[in-house]
């Protein structure tokens, strides 16, 4: 999308939130807004297809209907935004919207339903009493439909909309809701700039299979896809929160990305991305797992049927290395890459975590440690780091350390990585992977290439100031 169009959509979806403010929590009403945005999006795409076949078949309705039945996504009349807008004054408008969502799921079960057959809209109810009594609820829904009927919100591909409408609007809304949503926002959203940095550091080749086992809304997966110099890639994600899983499915439903596979479930206790009875393997795995998750499933780790924790079982109160172990085990041998966001404790904590860290380094899997500025993430002000693991390091046993913690744009609520900050990290990293840096100082007070011997002398402590 061009910036003008993007700005218009941002303003319109932000305005559409007004009827819900003070009635339900922002973390909830974003779901209503984004679901309506999805309805409007598929409506406009469908309208484009109808216009195309109308011209092609000279208005022959039978041939038009026949052609539309073979489209990859079907939108029945009663499920269109246009139909709902026409009935905006009906006393049962909440029921009509629910029926439209159910109809979309029924006609497109391969795209809008989970493995168990449950649809992505099962947790959202436009007829809920949470939206007020019957009169107030109907007024809110009518206003919502009117806001989305704005001529500026033309989401037809022929109207100039790009293929990232849902994802971009989602990022916009989360960024604005963050101060209200607090800690909850960080559970399913990685700031766009951090996602971009990880995607560039793990840049996938054409034909790559890319996975994110803690995918949240899917924004990190989409950023990783955008770094592929081709439309030839496949995306796979898993998310434990049902509502967030639904948003990820919607987020993926974009031209060229709608074949993504997003599963619902707990990645550690019940990994769903499988081939037969084995874990699915990927060229690239990206992730922003929950920081130091308590009760992550340590009690069953010893008997893990997939042997993900053969290097050791992390403490039950801190699941960071459990997720990292999963990520490493799901990449292809000899070439797979992992990019993961972690709290700094992962770099230096001892006991079982220290032993796992030592084994990973001894296997020559760790390629880079990137320290990030503080206050980048919603819900926590603590600084984090990005770890890059590479199963194709070959003979280079050095590890690149980058201290990017001082390069950022300060914000009122959140700090932000600027394009030049991202480029600085990526340039240093890519030169390192090309073998242009020997051991020692790469850039004073910014980057250092540490040998295995140096790391050994530091007892496998990866604390960046060292």
Buried (B, 14 or more C-beta within 10 A) or exposed (E): BEEEBBEBBBBBBBEBBEBBEEBBEBBBBBBBBBBBBBBBBBBBBBBBBBEBBBEEBEEEEEBBEEBBEEEEBBBEEEBBBBBBBEBBEBEEBBEBBBBBBBBBBBBBEEBBBBEEEBBBBBBBBBBBEEBBEEEEBBBBBBBBBEBBBBEEBBBBBEEEBBBBBBBBBBBBBBBBBBEEBBEBBBBBBBBBBBBBBBBBBBBBEEEBBBBBBBBBBBBBBBBBBBBBEEEEBBBBBBBBBBBBBBBBBBBBBBEEBBEBBBBBBBBBEEBBBEEEEEBBBBBBBBBBBBBBBEEBBBEEBEEBEBEBBEBBBBBBEBBBBBBBBBBBBBBBEEEBBBBBBBBBBBBBBEEBBBBBBBBBBBEBBBBBBBBBBBBBBBBBEEBBBBBBBBBBBEEBBBBBBBBBBEBBEEEEEBBBBEEEBBEBBBEBBEBBBEEEBEBEEBEEEBBBBBBBEBBEEEEBBBBBEB
